[in-house]
Amino acid sequence: MNRLILLEGLPGTGKTTNSYKLYEQLARNGRDVRWLHEVSQPHPVLFFSEACLTKEEYRLFMEKYPETAEMLSGIAETRETTVGIDYLTAARRLPGQEKAAWYQELLQYDVMKFPLERYEPAAYEKWEAFVKAALQNDTVYILDSSIFQYQIFTYLLNGAGYLRLAAFVHGVMDLLRPLHPALIYLYREKTEDSIAFIEKQRGIRDLESTWERDKERPYYRNKQQDVTAFFDFLKDYADFASRLYDEADCEKLKVEITAQDWSLYETEMLRFLGIAHRDAPSCEAKNGTYANSALGISFSIEDGILTDPEGVRRKLSPKTPTEFFVENLPVILCFSGDDTVKLCGQQIIPQWSETGTVYTRKTDSEQKRWLSPLRALLSDQGERNDADKNDADKNILQNGQFFFEKDP
C-alpha cells in the first residue's frame, strides 16, 4: 500500500489540481489522508518560510531575546540537531514586530539564503523527521512539488550540476522507501509547449518578474540578460526532472498532458494507485458571510462558491454533509450547526486558512457591512474566470526564490 504519493512536473502541468483530486477521492474512500500542499504552513519537508537554527544557535537566540521565548517555544519544531521556526507564524504571534531586532536576526537563518553545504544536512534531517513521524500512523500523504521541483529550483539557482542534485534526491528517496512511495510525473512532450502555456497563462510580465528576481543567482551568470534566460532555466528544469523520474526506484507513472484530457488523466492516476472513484454526496454549504472578528478576516459562500479574503473564488465540494473541500487547497470547512465553521485539514500561507480558526456566519444586517469592502475588492479586480482562480497560489514569497503556479 502506498503511504506516500508524490506529484511532480513543470509549473503549469496540473500538480496542484490533480493533488486535490486525489485528496478528494482518498478521503471519500474512507482513507485518512493529508495533502501537504507546496505552500502548506508549516511544511514538514520544505522551507518556504523557515528559519533553521542549530540547537546551540537556538539556545543563544533565546538567551538574547527572552521576550520571544514563550512564543517561539510554542511554534518551534525540534529535530535531531536543528530547530525550525516558521517566521511568518512568528510574525503573526507577535504582530508589529517585523522590524524588531529579534525578528531581523531570525531572518538571517532563513533557509532560502543557505548555501548548499548548509541546506543539504538541514533538508535531509527534515525529511528524516517526516518519515519517522509518518510511520507512527496510517495516514496517506500527498506531496506536490517537493521531491523534484523544490530541489531543482534550489540546486539550479545555486549553480549546482545534475549529479549533486541527483545524489541528494536519491538519498531522500531511500529515506522514503518505508512509506512505499508512488511517483506521478505530469509533463508535455515538448518543453516549449509548457513554456508557451505558462506565458499565455501568466503573461510575459509575470515571467520577466521571476527572472528579474533571480537574475543575480549563480545560474544566470554568463546567461543572456533577458527573460529568455528563464526559458532556458525551465528547459534545464525539464531535463533534470525527466532524468530524476527515469532514475527513481519506486512505483511510478508518467502522464503526458498535451491533450488536456483531465478526466482521462484522473482515471489513469486512480487506476495506478488502486483508488475507486466515488461521487460527491449531494449537499451544499450554507450561503453567507463568515467572519472571525478577532482577526478582522471574512470569506463568503454563495451557491457553492467560496470567495476568500483575497477575492479568489473556489468551488466547494462536499466530503460529508457538514464538511467541504475547498477547490485546489488542502483546507476543509467543518460546519457546526448552521452558523459556525472551523477550518480543518492543512493550512497554507495566507492567514485566513490557519487550521483551527473559527468563523461565524453574520446576520443579514452584519453581512451587508462585511460584504461592502469585499464587493469593492472584487469590483477593482474585475471578473475572474476559471483560469484565474488560483492567483493566490502563484504569489511569490517576499524572501523566496520560487514561484507558485496556477494549474490548468
Secondary structure, DSSP 8 states (H G I E B T S, - for coil): --SEEEEEESTTSSHHHHHHHHHHHHHHTT--EEEE-TTBSS-SS--TTEEEEEHHHHHHHHHH-GGGHHHHHHH-EE-SSEEEEEHHHHHHHSTT-TTSHHHHHHHTTBGGG--HHHHHHHHHHHHHHHHHHHTTS--EEEEESTTTHHHHHHHHHTT--HHHHHHHHHHHHHHHGGG-EEEEEEE-SSHHHHHHHHHHHH-HHHHHHHHHHHTTSGGGTTS-SSTHHHHHHHHHHHHHHHHHHHH--SEEEEEE-TT--HHHHHHHHHHHHT-------S-----EEEEETTTTEEEEEETTEEE-TTS-EEEEEEEETTEEEETTSSEEEEEETTTEEEEEE--BSSGGG-TT-EEEE--HHHHHHHHHHHHHHHHHH----GGGTTGGGG---TT-S-------
